[in-house]
Amino acid sequence: MICGLFGDDVDYLVLGDRNLDQKHTAPGKPSPIFDNLEHLENPFQLKDFSCDAFFPEQKPIDGASTDYEAAWKFIYSYNGSPATFNVYRRELERLLQWAWHVRGSNVRALKREDIESYVEFCQKPPKSWIGTKNVARFKRLEGWRGVNPDWHPFVVQVRKTAHMKGETPKRRDFTLSQASVQAIFSVLSSFYNFLMQENITEANPVALIRQKSKYIRKNQQQAPVRRISTMQWDFVIETVEQMALEKPATYERSLFILNCLLGMYLRISELVADERSAPSMGDFRKDNDGHWWFHVIGKGNKSRRIAVCNEMLAALKRFRISQGLSPLPFPGETTPLVSKNLGTGPVTSTRQIRTIVQTCFDAAYDRMVTEGYKADAEELRVATVHWLRHTAISEDVKRRPREHVRDDAGHASMQTTDRYIESDARERHTSGRKKFLKNVS
């Protein structure tokens, strides 16, 4: 079990015997409540949900222990999908911290107007609640896993290009994105529906908010898909191929990661091992017709298989040979899809994959600038790993049946795949160029 303290100056928590060891706390920013899944006990097997640790300087709010138990059970129900668990944990922690320490109420007593006040609070939280970097909630201290004093419920960040120029994030610049506002309404509404199903509360105050448009802007159309150009991709892959020839021990893996991201539309989370799955070479499988497929557990814990193209198969062979493996995987092979360079076992951090891809983007950018393509290289300065998935889908939907692209990409509906079709936009702009500003006879 993990517990949290409310204060700026927290020492650490002792786990296992569920006791606290603290020096002192000071009111201000709250501390985390729930740890990562691998360190979180199953609440359905517990009986004690004491909240004393969260109220070091006062008597716990009436009903806080019920809030704590319900929130814990609610987020733990999503343990099959780490990404969903992390989003739900973030939103429930913020709500509990605000209700208990700002509103002075349990979450079951919150009304529609309270939720509106909470959303407005999230849009402009106090500086003591805002951090300037993403850090772990808890860390190991002197043999115990305890609160990380550098953690904050909200984090302000600067754009990638600004960071590269040496700019640092400032708390006063914090803004809550529209996606974050939507997440508040979505997650909290699901939570209150859960409370109703458990007969803990009688109403869903989020559902009673009729004017959500005050907080959520509605776009007439979806934002354009962010991607890199064909020219930029050519420079990226050619640059990394050359790097792999010069330093194969380091860059053959980088080259393989890039090919997986673009050649199979993989999300970054589908390359690393986590509580949900551990991608392995054995996930490349040949069917009875001799066709190769890659089997993956993706977003929403859904399994799918991806058609492996000839060039991806060649990239797989190249990488495996460089690692001293047979050209193609054998059935049931457990070799990690992406192994650590140092040590053994699979890569488990998406941050490490992002760093690898960014190194490749930076090298390609430098080469494009050197060869006189500075203007064409600029998008590589802001591109992210996910842009490679967008790039691949955007290109393939031009030449493959939409249904095939949809299934390989793991899209829930054709509407999602249609976002990548650019022909309508091209035709609209072509006709738009013929509009007049003056009446012409």
N, C-alpha and C positions, 0 to 999 in steps of 0.2 A: 504494500500500500504506500501511496505517496501523499504527503500533506504539504500545505503551503502556509506561509506567514505573510502578514500584511505589513510591509515596512520597507524602508530603504536600506537598513543595515542589518542583514540577516547572515548568520553564520552558517549553519548547516542543519539538516534533518537526519535523524537516525532511523533507518528502515529495519524491517524485520520484526522487532518487538513493538513497533508502532509508537515509540516514544520520541519526544522532541528534545533536542539539545540546542539551545539558543543562548546567545549572550544578551542581545537586546534588539529591540525593533523600534523604528521611528515611523510615525504615520506618514504617508506619502504614496508612493507607487505600490501597487499590490504585487504579490509574488505568485508564481504559478501554482496551480492546484493539482493538475493531472500530468503524470509523466508519460514517456513514450510507451507504446504497447508492450514492448519486451520487458519493461520494468513495472508494469501496472497489473495489480492483482485482479482476479475475476470478481467483480462486485456481487455477482449472483451466488457466490459461495461465502460471502461475509455477512456478519450480523451487526457489527459495530460501525456506525458512520458518524462518529463524534466530530464536531466542528470546532472544538475548543482551540485547535491550533491556528485557525483562521481569524481568531478574535483574541489576540494576545493581551489587549489592554481593556477589554470589556466583555460583558456577558454575551454569548452568542445570540444573534437575532433569532427570535422565536420562529421555528420552522426551518431553520437553516440546515439542520441535519437531514431533513426530508428532501430539501433542494439538492443537497450534496449527493445523497443516495440516488435520486432520480436522474440527475445529470450524469453521474458515473455510469449507471446502467444504460442510459440512452446512448452515450458515445461509445461505450464498450460494445454495443450491439453492431457497430460498424467495424469491428476488428478484422474483418475479411478484406477491407479496402483501406490501406494505410492513408491514402490521399484524402479520402472522405473523412476518415477518423480525425485527421489533423485539422481539417476545416471545421468540423463540428466541435472538436475540443476547443479550438480558438474562440469560436462564437459563444459557447456555453461558459467558458472561463470568464470572458469579458462581462457577460450578463450577470453571473454570480457575483463577481467583484463589484460591479456597479450597484446591484440591488442591495447587497449586504453593507457596503462601506460608503456608498454615496446616498442611496435612497433610504437606507436603513429599513429594508423590508425583505421578506422572502419573495421568491419569484412567483409563488402561487397567488400572492396578493396584488400583483401588478395589474393595472388596468390599461385600457387602450391609450390613455393620455400618458401613462408612465412609459410605455414602449416608445411613444413618439419622443418623449424627453430623452430616453436612452439613445435613440438613433441620432438625435441632435448632439448628445454628449459624444458619441463616437465620431461624429463629423468634426468635432473640435475638442478633443480630450485635453486635459491639463498636461503641461510639459513633463511633469513627473511620471506620466503614464507612457511617454513616447521615448523609444530608444533610437539610436542612430545606426544600429547594425543588427543583423539576425544572429542570435546566439541560442544555444541549447537552454531549455528550461531548467534542467538539473545537470549536475556534474559530480564526479567522484572527488571527494575531499577527505583526505586523511583516512582512507579506507571506507568511507561512507558515501552514499549517493545523496547529495543535498542540493538545496536551492542555489541557482546561479544568480548572484546579485546583479549581474549585468543585463538580466532579462527584463523586458517591458512588454505590456500587452499590445502596444502599437509600435510600428517601426516606420521611420521616414527614410526614404532612399533617394538617391539622385539618379538621373538617367545615365545609361552606360557611357555615352559620349562625354557627359559632364565629369563622370568619375575618371575617365581616361585623361581629362585635362587637369586633374588634381583637385577638383571641387569636392567638398565634403558635405554630407547631409546636415541640415540644421532643423532642430525641432520646430521652429516657428514656420517652416515650410510644409509641415505635414498636411496632407489632404487625403480624404477617404475616397477611393475610386468608386465608380458606379458599380463595378462588379462586387466590391466589398459591401456596398449598401444592399445590393440584391441578395448577397449571401446572408446578411443579417435577417432580412425578412423571411427568406427561405428556410434557414436553419431553425430560427426561433419558432416559426409556425409549425414545423415538424415536431419540435420539442414539446410545444403546448398540446399538439394533437396526441403525442405520446402520454402526456400527463392526464389528458382526458380519458384515454383508453385504460389507464391504470387507476382511474377514479381518484386521482389526486387533486384535480381541479375540474371545474364545471364549464369553463369557457376558454376560448383561445383569443386573447386580447390582440394578437397580431392580425388575425382574420377580420377583426372589427375595424381596423384602420381602412377607411374608405378612400382616402386621398393619398395613396402611396406615391402618386405622381409628384407630390411635393418633394420627395426624396429621390425618386428614380426617374431619370430622363428617358423618354422613349424615342428611339431613333427611327427615322422613316425606313432606313435600310441598314443592313449590317455593315460593319466596318470592312474595308477591303482586306483580303488575306495578305499577311506580311510574308514575303518570300525574297530570296535572292534571285538574280537573273541567271540565265544559262551561262553567260560569259563569266560571271563571278564564280559559279560552281566549277566551271572548267579550270579556272585559275586555282581554286581551292584544292581540287583533287589532283591536279598536275603538280602543284607545289608540295603537297604532302607525299605524293608518290616519290618525288625527288628526295625529300627528307628521309623517307623510308629506305631508299637505296643507300643513303649516306650513314644513317644510324638506325638500322633495322630493329635493334633491341628495344628502341624507344618508340619509333614511329610506325612500325608495321601494325601495332595495335591501334594507333590513332587512325590509320588509313582504314582498317576494318570497321571501326566504330562509325566513321563517316559513311562508309558504304552501307552499313546496316540502317543508319538513320534515313538516308535518302533512298536506298534501293528497296527497303521494305516498309517505309513510312513509320518506322518505330518511334514511339514516344520515348523520352529519355528514361522514364521510370521502367520501361520494358527491357532495358539493357542491364539493369542492376538487380541484385538479389535483395529481397526484403521478406517480411513476414508472410507475404502472399505467395511468392514464387521465387525460384532460383533458376533463371534462364541458363540452359546448358547447350552444348553442341548437339546433344541428343535430340534437341527440339527441331533440328533439321531432319526431316524424314522423307523417304522416297515411297510413293504409292505403288500400286500394282502396275500402273502404266509407265513407271519409270520417271514420273514427275516429282520434283522436289518441292516440299512445302516447309514453311517455318511455323511451328505451333507456339503460341504465346498467350499468356494470361494478361489481359490489358485493363483498361479503365473500367471501373465498376465491377472488377473481378470477373470479367467475361472472357471466355476463351475464344480464340479464332485461329484460323490458319491462313498464311499468306503465301501466295504463289511466288516461288523463287525464280527470278529471271536468270537467263544464261550468264549475264555479266556479274550478277550477285553470286552465282555459283562459282564463277572463276575467282571472284574476290575472296570467297570462303576458302577455296583451295590454296590460294596464295598465302593467306594468313596462317592456315593450319600447317602448311609446309614450313613456314618461317618459325613456327613454334615446335618443330620436331614431331608433328603429328601426321597421321595418314591424310592424304588429300581430302577425303570425305569422311564425315562422321559415321560411326557404326551404330546400329540400333541400341538404344539404351545408354549411350555414352554420357557420362556425368561431368566431363570436363566443362568448367564454367564458360559461358559464352564470352565474357570479358573477364579475364583474370587480373589480379593485382600484379603490378610490375615488381613490387617488393613484397616478399612474403608469399603466402599461399592462399588459395580460395578466391571467390568471386569479388568483383568490385561491388560495394554496398552503398556507395554514396553518389547521388546524382550530381552533387557539387563537383566531384572529381571528373565526371564526364563533361560537365560544362567547362571546366578548366581546360581539359584536353581539346575540346572543340574550339574554344576561344583562342588557344595557341595556334591552331590551324588557320583560323580566320585572320589572325594578326599577321601570320607569315604570308598568307595570300595577299593581304592588303599591301604589305611592304613591297611585294614583288610587282603588283599592279602599278603602284606609284612609281617604282623604279623604271618600269617599262612604258611610262607615259599615260597611264589610264587612271589618274588620280580621281577624276570626277566619277568614273564608273565604279571606283573602289569604295566610295563613301558609305554605301549601305552596309558593307562588311563591318563598319565601325559600330553599328547599332544592332546587327543581326544577332539572334539567339539560336540556341540549338533547335528549338521548335520550328524555326523557319525552314529547316531542311525537310521536315515532314510536309509542311505547306508547299514547298517548292516541288517536291516529288508528286504530290497529289495533283497540283495544278498542271503539271506537265502531262501526267498520265491520263488525266480526264479528257485531254485533247484527242487522244488516239485509242483509248480503250473504252469498252462499254462502261457506262456509269455504274451499273450494278456490280461489275467486277472490281472497280476501284472502291466502291462503297464497302464491299465485303473484306477486301484486303486491308482497308484503313480502319475497319471496325466501327464505322459510323452507324448510329442507331437508326437513322432515316436517310432517305435520298435527299431530303432538304439540306442536310449538312454537306453532302457531297456537292450539291449544286452551287454552294458558296464558291467553289473553286472554278466554276465555269466563267470565263472572262468574255465570252463572245457577246453576251447581251450588253455588257458595258461598252465593248468596242463599237457595236452597232449604234448604241445610243449616242456615243460621242461623235460618230461619223455623221449621223443625222443632225446632231446639235451644232456641228460646225457650219451648217448651211442656214442657220437662223439669221434674221436680219435685225439690225438696230434702227434702220430707216425703212419707210415704206417705199418699195421699189415697184414701179409699174411694169 
